Amino acid sequence: MDPVRNPFAPGAGSQPPELAGRDEIVHDATTALKRTLIGRHARSQMLLGLRGTGKTVLLNTIESAAEDIGYLTSVIEAPEEKSLAELLYPKMQQVLRKLSLIQSAKSKAHDAMKALRSFASAFKVQMGDLSVSVDPEPGVADSGNLEYDLPDMFVAIGHAGKAAGKGWCLLIDEVQYLKEEELAALIVAIHRVGQKQLPVIFFGAGLPQLAGLSGDAKSYAERLFSYPKVGALDSEAALQAVKEPINGESEQITQKALTHIIEITEGYPYFLQEWGFQAWNAADESPIDENDVKTATDDALRRLDDGFFQVRFDRLTPKEREYVIAMSELGKGPYRSSEVADRLGEPPSKLGPRRAQIIAKGMIYSPQYGDIDFTVPMFDDYLRRNWKLSG
């Protein structure tokens, strides 16, 4: 099989050749985009899921749909070390520059630029080459309180967009890394533009705990957003995700090989891409068979262990590593925190801060009170293959 024609794309956020099993999420997002653009109520969305389920791919798909409909789009990945104000400033400035070129929006865009200048000064954003060449607007977006100023900015951009017949679609990945006050400000801003029926909509993506974090930041967040769950694909969609790209290259795969891939990957999109990629490369000729998948499994696990899993494990301190190894030695999750403590021979109260830090790093989450589990599918298998508690 020609590796140059290999259709699979196992990478972080890489667009798969077949976006299977996500039609309902994309349809709902597209409907919300269309309604918001004409001033009708629609909920912004927070996509929730574990690592490797395709949340970033869905954000990219929604971005494309938004641009086709008539939105200006801004995509951000929320890192752990930068403030939301720093992340948003260049994106808002870019949107306003584009709107200022549209005759009907010049006045509103100019007003929004003045507000943005105030915003940058209030939050000491380093403007550099992206500085706004207007005077600040006193009393607008200049309090230094993000929960007051960000709604001012979103409303100003919304008015400019409405004057231009355009919308603004903001998409943020890894939302769980925002500080609580930043998430609260974002929620208030989305609420404000919704109340004013302005063409601004937000799509976020993050780990499962994001719904709880949003509710903690603002109690009405559960009514403001919809929270589509992005999980493993069902068997039919998983079959489609592997089979259709192969058929599209006029090649074939046996049913046994397909079944084997779906069993190993448990239907998680990232792993389907990895096993499809490796199985294609392992096959000498079509059809790809079960022996090819067995060969591919060794190659896929080696690559995952050296990359996908290892980079996450490396972020943990030695004590945090002990904790997750103890989790894995209990078998498949979810796990009771008390059982992990017993495994480590320490009182649960002493392990609370350690557990909280691992959650903050996005490695584990709490599906319900007292339970914890890995945010990375198959991470427990990786740990059991490669690590064990000392002593």
Secondary structure, 3 states (H helix, E strand, C coil): CCHHHCCCCCCCCCCCCCCCCCHHHHHHHHHHHHHHHCCCCCCEEEEECCCCCCHHHHHHHHHHHHHHHCEEEEEEECCCCCCHHHHHHHHHHHHHHHHHCCHHHHHHHHHHHHHHHHHHHHCCCCCHHHCCCCCCCCCCCCCCCHHHHHHHHHHHHHHHHHHHCCEEEEEEECHHHCCHHHHHHHHHHHHHHHHCCCCEEEEEEECCCHHHHHHHHCCCHHHHEECCECCCCCHHHHHHHHHHHHHHCCCCECHHHHHHHHHHHCCCHHHHHHHHHHHHHHCCCCCECHHHHHHHHHHHHHHHHHCCCHHHHCCCCHHHHHHHHHHHCCCCCCEEHHHHHHHHCCCHHHHHHHHHHHHHCCCEECCCCCEEEECCCCHHHHHHHHCCCCC
